[in-house]
Amino acid sequence: MIFFTKYQIRNYIGVAVYPFIIINKKYKEDIWLINHEKIHLKQQLELLWIGFFIWYFTEFLYRYYQYRNWHKAYLSISFERECNQFESDLNYLNNRKFFGFLKFL
């Protein structure tokens, strides 16, 4: 289920928390952003939701320690790398392999 809001969470225009996608309403026509967040929903399902957030946070801390830069750490998270690479491929979720994010570690 997709919700559109006039608010942003920090500097992010979209957030996925299974089963919801929350997107700033200025970007409601951005199909790549919606696809990006749908990929996150699939990742969350694979790791039974809580596992996704534990992994995400742990990997972010590791990447932040590695790069000492918030934005670079965020972009280096395997989940984000998968989403960023395939957000423009609207058929990706139909062909995506289970645990597809692992190849981005």
MARZADO-266391 format. One record per residue (C-alpha): x, y, z. Coordinates in steps of 0.5 Angstrom, whole numbers, padded with zeros to 4 digits, always signed. Example, Ala and Ser with C-alpha at 12.3 -4.5 7.8 and 13.67 -1.06 7.14 Angstrom:
residues 2
+0025-0009+0016 +0027-0002+0014 
//
This chain:
residues 105
+0000+0000+0000 +0003+0007-0002 +0002+0013+0002 +0003+0020-0001 +0005+0025+0004 +0007+0033+0004 +0013+0031+0010 +0020+0028+0009 +0023+0024+0014 +0030+0027+0014 +0033+0028+0007 +0029+0022+0004 +0023+0022+0000 +0021+0015+0000 +0021+0010+0006 +0019+0003+0006 +0017-0001+0012 +0013-0007+0010 +0007-0007+0008 +0007+0001+0007 +0011+0005+0002 +0011+0013+0004 +0013+0018-0001 +0013+0025-0001 +0007+0027-0005 +0012+0032-0010 +0015+0025-0013 +0008+0021-0013 +0009+0020-0021 +0016+0018-0020 +0016+0010-0022 +0023+0009-0021 +0022+0011-0014 +0016+0007-0013 +0020+0001-0016 +0026+0003-0011 +0022+0002-0005 +0018-0004-0008 +0025-0008-0008 +0026-0006-0001 +0019-0009+0001 +0022-0015-0002 +0028-0015+0001 +0024-0014+0008 +0020-0020+0006 +0026-0025+0005 +0029-0023+0012 +0023-0023+0016 +0022-0016+0017 +0026-0015+0023 +0032-0018+0020 +0032-0013+0015 +0033-0007+0019 +0038-0011+0024 +0042-0012+0018 +0041-0005+0015 +0043-0002+0021 +0049-0006+0022 +0051-0005+0015 +0050+0002+0016 +0055+0002+0022 +0060-0002+0019 +0060+0003+0012 +0060+0009+0017 +0066+0007+0020 +0069+0005+0014 +0068+0012+0010 +0067+0017+0016 +0061+0020+0011 +0054+0019+0013 +0052+0019+0005 +0057+0015+0003 +0055+0010+0008 +0048+0010+0006 +0049+0009-0001 +0054+0003+0000 +0049-0001+0004 +0048-0007+0000 +0040-0006+0000 +0041+0001-0003 +0046-0001-0008 +0041-0007-0011 +0035-0002-0011 +0039+0004-0014 +0042-0001-0020 +0035-0004-0021 +0030+0002-0020 +0030+0003-0027 +0028-0004-0029 +0021-0004-0028 +0021-0012-0029 +0027-0013-0024 +0022-0016-0019 +0019-0021-0023 +0026-0024-0025 +0030-0022-0018 +0033-0028-0015 +0032-0030-0008 +0037-0026-0003 +0039-0022-0009 +0042-0016-0005 +0048-0021-0003 +0052-0020-0009 +0052-0013-0007 +0056-0014-0001 
//
